Amino acid sequence: MCARGYRPDVVAYNTLINGFCKVKRISEAHDVLDEMVAEGLVPSIVTYNLLIDGWCKHGEIDQALNCLSRMVGIKREPNVITYTTLIDGLCNARKPDDAIHFQNEMKGKGCSPNRISFIALIYGLFFREMVEKEMPDTILYVALVNSFISNEKPTLAFEILKEMVDNEKFPNPLDKNDLPLREAILELAEDANTSSNIKNLIAEGRIPAIVCPSDVGSGGG
């Protein structure tokens, strides 16, 4: 674009950053941020949210916090997406005190936590502690699996499912939680991010075989 005389705007740079983050090339995404600034553009909240999310998913929570500092430094106020991403990342990094700090800061600034914020805290803080004390029951496992699926987080849903299986909390066929869990497993089996993991659990005999719509009629004839 530059060679033809076109100058990329913030939206174009954000699209590039998003692309790098999706393929886990976070350092290159960060280089794009530096290029934006060098070109005299002011990064948007979306710019920083993309990078914070990328660093958190990459397990580089310190880099995510550096992005936050840089964001605040140019008078860009964190929004609910910023806070939720950081809370989730900090919980995954086993830094509960920092996660609670940002939850409190979020509320203090009048930024209302959303459903995903609460799920991140429940999973990252309370659920982890309950697992260590062997407290979660089938109802809680199933509720978390379905919550993560509803919020388009299939990978986390699978992690809960696997933990449920590892801890021998899978419901028997007469349990009222059996049907909703089977429906959840079916969704995970159809999701590109988790389908192979579900098939592995089935092949190992750790969860019941579930017929996926994509498998119906695929046997030929």
Buried (B, 14 or more C-beta within 10 A) or exposed (E): EEEEEEEBEBEBBBEBBBBBBEEEBBEBBBEBBEEBEEEEBEBBBBBBBBBBBBBBBBEBBEBBBBBBEBBEEEEBEBBBBBBBBBBBBBBBBEBBEBBBBBBEEBEEEEBEBBEBBBBBBBBBBBBBEBBEEEEBEBEBBBBBBBBBBBBEBBEBBBBBBBBBBEEEBBBEEEEEBBEBBBEBBBBBBBBEEBBEBBBEBBEEEEBEEBEBEEEEEEEEE
